[in-house]
Amino acid sequence: MTDFSAPLRLRLDGDALLSNWHWLKGQGGAAACGAAIKANGYGLGAAEVMRRLLGAGCRDFFVSNWAEAMALEPLLDVGVSLSVLHGVRAEDMAVALHSRARPVLCTESQVARWKGAGGGACDVMVDTGMNRLGLDWRGDVGAQVAGLEIVTLLSHLASADEDTPLSRSQLERFSGLRNSVAAARYSLANSAGICLGHAYAFDMTRPGIALYGGIPRREAAGHIRQVVVPQAQVLQRRRVLAGDAIGYNATHVASADMEIAVLNLGYADGYLRGFSGRGSMRVGDMILPVVGRVSMDLTAVDVSGLPEVAEGDWLTVDYALEEAAAISGLSQYELLTGLGARFDRIWH
């Protein structure tokens, strides 16, 4: 039986991933630098991301739920920390109590559940202004968590990617909690928060999107490298005559005779319709614009200037996250986590 490969692939740059982590770590000063690897490592493959970051010295990792944690349990070793950001439901307790991962307790009922079961070390999330997960910073958090063995007290910045007073308010609120809630360490900054300066770093930072090539703020531009490069294979090259339309709803009509390549790529793969008529592919330095509407499994590009492009060739998708977000109207997070399972993921 021969090896099978898909007509879609993600070229994943391991050196760029590590370069991004080292830069983010440096921005945090003396603080440890962890890594958010939830959503299957932002779509890259959580286990492969974790292995590479472990080799670089990262020791603190974050996932969203216990299914993600269970998949990574074999990689946990002495000195390696894995935290489950959504805490612990009643349904999770049997797994959580025997796991080397820690819950990030988010509600009073989770705190009570963990205490009642005799759970050991844990983390705690406090909401300081995002109104998402966490104990309310305005309550008596110290009393609520009394008796817990808290490894890390966390909060999450809501708008660190913008210049807003809310970030400073959250910093002040969390600084107050540091003085009133006992924990082994404290953590506030995400990728954008790291760019706000050392005051936000506390004992540990928790980058996510910037690890994978996202630009969270201007301060990161020129330092963060692209990690994910999608490529798609040409299924057919065809001639389109002047006046003929391309794709669903005839959104592109050829003004002159042209040549197109039809690629095995569509919105079922995460290349969404926001790229219709706006996205592009590349062969070397040649830019090949998307023509017509992106459909579920297929996308057409103009290859009139490249007679050598043929069936079976691979084209590179323009997918630098900041630029692709501006073109498509999607967030950098959506661009990464939406890349589907039909891609082969190939590390270099």
Salt bridges, closest charged atoms under 4 A:
ASP13 OD2 - ARG225 NH2 3.76
GLU48 OE2 - ARG51 NH1 2.73
GLU48 OE1 - ARG52 NH1 2.70
ASP60 OD1 - ARG185 NH2 2.56
GLU73 OE2 - ARG100 NE 3.36
ASP92 OD1 - ARG89 NH2 2.98
ASP123 OD1 - ARG102 NE 2.94
ASP136 OD1 - ARG138 NE 3.06
ASP163 OD1 - ARG217 NH2 2.73
ASP203 OD1 - ARG178 NH2 3.20
GLU219 OE1 - ARG217 NE 3.13
ASP257 OD2 - ARG239 NH2 3.23
GLU259 OE1 - ARG237 NE 3.21
GLU259 OE2 - ARG239 NH1 3.12
ASP269 OD1 - ARG342 NE 2.69
ASP297 OD1 - ARG342 NH2 2.83
ASP318 OD1 - ARG282 NE 2.56
GLU322 OE2 - ARG218 NH2 1.95
